[in-house]
Amino acid sequence: MKTLLRTLGYCLSASVIFSIMLVLFAVGDTPETELGWSLTHDDVIRAKQILHEGAKTRPDEIHTIVLTEADLNLAGNYLLNRYSKSAVKIELKQNKVRFNVTMTLPQNSLGKYLNVSFRLGHEDNEDNNALPGITKFKAGKLLLPAKLAAFAIDTFIRLSSLNDYFILATRPIKAVQIEGKKLTITYNSDAETLRQAKNFLTQGHSSDTRAQNIYEQKLAEIIAHHDPAWRLSLAELLKPLFELAYQRSTLENAIEENRIVIFTVNDYVNKWETQKLLPAAEAEPAAKQHYSAFLYKRVDLAKHFIGSAALTASANGQVAKIMGEEKELSDAQSGSGFSFIDLAADKAGTRFGEIATSSPENARKIQQAMAKIKDYSDFMPDPRDLPENMDEAEFKRRFESINSPAYLEVVRQIDSRIAAASIYNDI
């Protein structure tokens, strides 16, 4: 018993020492890695290629994926910027993965930024196919023992909400090889891991099953009482659910309640898109009857709006903006054509998702405002006079590119209309 207590004491002491070192040497007012990362259309194309490869994954089969430095930086910066304005620079050198990380901290008296750098790799006597471990760790300019850092980080992950994600990400990995400028990962996912990953991607990380069930039941009641002789307005779904969210929420949980509302409505409105990602048994509908939701007598606008809101609530507004533009450019090449009308719905949905999850105070304000809306014009301005159905040649003739003055002027008009809508104007 004494040995156990002594071991626990050592573990606690090591974690405390590591935390103190981080605070003293890694926190400061100067970012050591340049901030301002932005997602480009080339990044979206590459991400789609990686996802396409991942979509080929079948349970209980061995798969291999090769990632470059650019792929790792794309993934790392995307993940970090989901939570705060941050930056990571990842390099593959001498069979090691080198990380330089700067994270923006909440307002405090110690400093604006957390700066750390570390290396992942294999020791000389280790199997090169094993999972790489920390071989070097620096808090600011202070070099810390790698084993102490590895132990403290592992303890933090296992005792925090990150543990489930860490297990989900690492459990399928069987081997990692670092050669030159490429990282090769061999993995083997079972059916349960794939199911959890799909739920993670499509359910917006919500772990509050009870709250989710409450909102799904409310949505089912709305659908059950809907008159099929009339179009189902997106406002008919959002208004009562946000009214319920206002009744259930405090400042502590308002953001999470808003996320669940948005995800619940998105799962219903974009039902078929969700089912493409989930096995039939996992895609149980919130309501037995299904009606298409509309904005300005158009189903596509409702899909674009709530889909962008959900993407923003689970990721960030920059990702939703880029994905919206990339979708319209893709449509111009081989689909229904570039549509500023769809883009307006994307941008309005992005703005809606941003405000609903930006701060506890804004989360409460939008709950109260949505509970009092007259109709969907309060959150989605009328875009029907904007250009649409332009193929690639027509788009280039009229607007050249998404960086041209003509294109940016239309975007400015869209942004101005959104800002003038009562929901966004009052918050």
Secondary structure, DSSP 4 states (H G I P E B T S, - for coil): -HHHHHHHHHHHHHHHHHHHHIIIIIEESS-SS-------HHHHHHHHHHHHHHHT--TT-EEEEEEEHHHHHHHHHHHHTTTSSEEEEEEEETTEEEEEEEEEPPS-SS-SEEEEEEEEE--TTS-TTSPPEEEEEEETTEEE-HHHHHHHHHHHHHTSTHHHHHHHHHTTEEEEEEETTEEEEEEE--HHHHHHHHHHHHTTT---HHHHHHHHHHHHHHHHT--TTS-EEHHHHHHHHHHHHHHH--TTTHHHHHHHHHHHHHHHHTHHHHHHHS-GGG---SSSS---EEBTTBHHHHHHHHHHHHHHHHS-HHHHHHHHHHHHHHHHHHSS-B-HHHHHHHHHHHHHHHHHHH-HHHHHHHHHHHTT-SSGGGTS---TTS---B-HHHHHHHH-STTSHHHHHHHHHHHHHHHHSHHHH--
